[in-house]
Amino acid sequence: MVSFGYLEKEVVENLYLYDSDRLLELVDMADVNDVTRDTLNMAVLRMIQAYDSSHNEGMLYAARNLCSKLQNGSSLYRINELQIKKRIESLSVEDISALDEIINGSGPMSIVCAAHILKGELELAKEQLSKMDEDEQKIFEEWPIYTLLK
């Protein structure tokens, strides 16, 4: 499962096209630890991107399951959890409160920008994005959260 995070979204969206149950099994077996956490988070992002391209809901549910395994109080994992939820259903009052905490915290500009996107505060998100240097902007634009800004 660890190497799964290095696959391109086009590969991921076709990899389990007909067997999302198998993907869920692999997610359930994933070993989350300090060594695998970043790679597994990349797998979550790839699955979200694959969902955005294919609308294969199994991909999104697998991403949500893996994201919940990654949770450790990090605002990054919370953002990923909420961007998955937003693709499935509306965010709750508690979710919006969590996003407000992220916005008012001292986190990275990219995380604050993502929180604004999830709240629907697109002008504020664009303002945050414009404050990032060119390299940060390019990286941010590759993340699946960026598709919610367009």
C-alpha positions as CSV (number, residue, x, y, z in Angstrom):
1,M,0.0,0.0,0.0
2,V,2.8,2.4,0.7
3,S,4.0,2.6,-2.9
4,F,0.4,3.3,-3.9
5,G,0.9,7.0,-2.9
6,Y,3.4,7.4,-5.7
7,L,1.1,6.5,-8.5
8,E,-0.3,9.2,-10.8
9,K,-4.0,9.9,-10.6
10,E,-4.6,8.5,-14.1
11,V,-3.2,5.2,-12.9
12,V,-5.1,5.3,-9.6
13,E,-8.5,6.1,-11.2
14,N,-8.2,3.0,-13.5
15,L,-6.4,0.7,-11.0
16,Y,-9.5,-0.3,-9.1
17,L,-12.1,0.8,-11.6
18,Y,-14.2,-2.4,-11.2
19,D,-13.3,-3.5,-7.7
20,S,-13.5,-0.7,-5.1
21,D,-14.1,-3.3,-2.4
22,R,-10.6,-4.6,-3.0
23,L,-9.3,-1.0,-2.6
24,L,-11.2,-0.7,0.7
25,E,-9.5,-4.0,1.8
26,L,-6.1,-2.6,1.1
27,V,-6.9,0.6,2.9
28,D,-8.0,-1.4,6.0
29,M,-4.7,-3.3,5.9
30,A,-2.6,-0.2,5.6
31,D,0.0,0.2,8.4
32,V,0.0,3.8,9.6
33,N,3.1,5.0,11.3
34,D,5.6,7.8,11.1
35,V,7.4,6.2,8.2
36,T,4.2,5.6,6.1
37,R,2.1,8.6,7.1
38,D,3.2,11.0,4.3
39,T,3.0,8.4,1.6
40,L,-0.4,7.3,2.7
41,N,-1.6,10.9,2.8
42,M,-0.4,11.2,-0.8
43,A,-2.5,8.1,-1.6
44,V,-5.5,9.9,-0.1
45,L,-4.8,12.9,-2.4
46,R,-4.5,10.6,-5.4
47,M,-7.7,8.9,-4.7
48,I,-9.5,12.3,-4.4
49,Q,-8.0,13.4,-7.7
50,A,-9.1,10.1,-9.2
51,Y,-12.6,10.6,-7.9
52,D,-12.7,14.1,-9.4
53,S,-11.8,12.7,-12.8
54,S,-13.9,9.5,-12.8
55,H,-16.6,10.1,-10.2
56,N,-16.0,6.6,-8.9
57,E,-17.5,6.9,-5.5
58,G,-15.7,3.8,-4.3
59,M,-12.4,5.8,-4.7
60,L,-13.8,8.6,-2.5
61,Y,-15.0,6.2,0.2
62,A,-11.6,4.5,0.3
63,A,-9.9,7.9,0.6
64,R,-12.2,8.7,3.5
65,N,-11.4,5.5,5.3
66,L,-7.6,6.0,4.8
67,C,-7.8,9.6,5.9
68,S,-9.6,8.6,9.1
69,K,-6.8,6.1,9.8
70,L,-4.3,9.0,9.4
71,Q,-6.0,11.4,11.8
72,N,-3.6,12.5,14.5
73,G,-4.9,16.0,15.2
74,S,-3.1,17.6,12.3
75,S,-4.9,20.3,10.4
76,L,-3.7,18.8,7.1
77,Y,-5.5,15.6,7.7
78,R,-8.6,17.5,8.9
79,I,-8.6,19.5,5.7
80,N,-8.4,16.3,3.6
81,E,-11.1,14.7,5.7
82,L,-13.4,17.7,5.1
83,Q,-12.7,18.0,1.4
84,I,-13.7,14.4,1.0
85,K,-16.9,15.1,3.0
86,K,-17.7,18.2,1.0
87,R,-17.6,16.0,-2.2
88,I,-20.2,13.6,-0.6
89,E,-22.4,15.9,1.5
90,S,-22.7,19.3,3.1
91,L,-20.4,20.3,5.9
92,S,-21.9,20.5,9.4
93,V,-21.7,23.4,11.8
94,E,-19.0,21.5,13.7
95,D,-17.0,21.2,10.5
96,I,-17.3,24.9,9.8
97,S,-16.1,25.6,13.4
98,A,-13.1,23.3,12.8
99,L,-12.3,25.3,9.6
100,D,-12.6,28.6,11.6
101,E,-10.1,27.2,14.1
102,I,-7.7,26.4,11.3
103,I,-8.1,29.8,9.7
104,N,-7.6,31.6,13.0
105,G,-4.6,29.3,14.0
106,S,-1.0,29.7,13.1
107,G,-0.9,27.1,10.3
108,P,0.7,27.3,6.9
109,M,-0.8,29.6,4.3
110,S,-1.8,26.7,2.1
111,I,-3.9,25.1,4.9
112,V,-5.6,28.4,5.6
113,C,-6.3,28.8,1.9
114,A,-7.8,25.3,1.8
115,A,-10.0,26.1,4.8
116,H,-11.4,29.2,3.0
117,I,-12.1,27.1,0.0
118,L,-14.0,24.5,2.0
119,K,-16.0,27.3,3.7
120,G,-16.9,28.7,0.3
121,E,-14.9,31.9,0.9
122,L,-13.4,31.8,-2.5
123,E,-12.2,35.5,-2.6
124,L,-10.4,35.0,0.7
125,A,-8.9,31.8,-0.7
126,K,-7.7,33.6,-3.8
127,E,-6.2,36.3,-1.6
128,Q,-4.3,33.7,0.4
129,L,-3.2,32.0,-2.8
130,S,-1.8,35.2,-4.2
131,K,0.3,35.7,-1.1
132,M,2.1,32.4,-1.7
133,D,5.4,32.4,-3.6
134,E,5.3,31.0,-7.1
135,D,6.6,27.5,-6.1
136,E,4.0,27.2,-3.3
137,Q,1.2,28.3,-5.8
138,K,2.2,25.6,-8.3
139,I,2.2,22.9,-5.7
140,F,-1.1,24.1,-4.3
141,E,-2.7,24.1,-7.8
142,E,-1.8,20.4,-8.1
143,W,-3.7,19.5,-5.0
144,P,-7.3,18.2,-5.3
145,I,-8.6,21.1,-3.1
146,Y,-7.7,23.5,-5.9
147,T,-10.4,22.0,-8.1
148,L,-13.0,23.3,-5.6
149,L,-11.6,26.8,-6.1
150,K,-12.1,26.8,-9.9
